[in-house]
Amino acid sequence: MRNLQIAQITIAILLMAAILLQSRGVGLSGVFGGGGNIFRTKRGIEKKLFVATIILAVLFFSISLAVILLYKG
């Protein structure tokens, strides 16, 4: 149980770092109709960071669910 909590904290920190490292992109200018019309694909490290963020989010959700189920039972 304690190992799952440590893993959850570690993944949470990595997930926050991965989210903060991603480029901001257009930001709020797309809300007001300016500059948001350019289509761009993710390449290289940007794509790897994007995939890592998704994987970390799924892992975090799975471990959180496991902690809840184990704590409940």
Helices and strands as residue ranges (DSSP letters): H 2-21, G 27-30, H 45-72
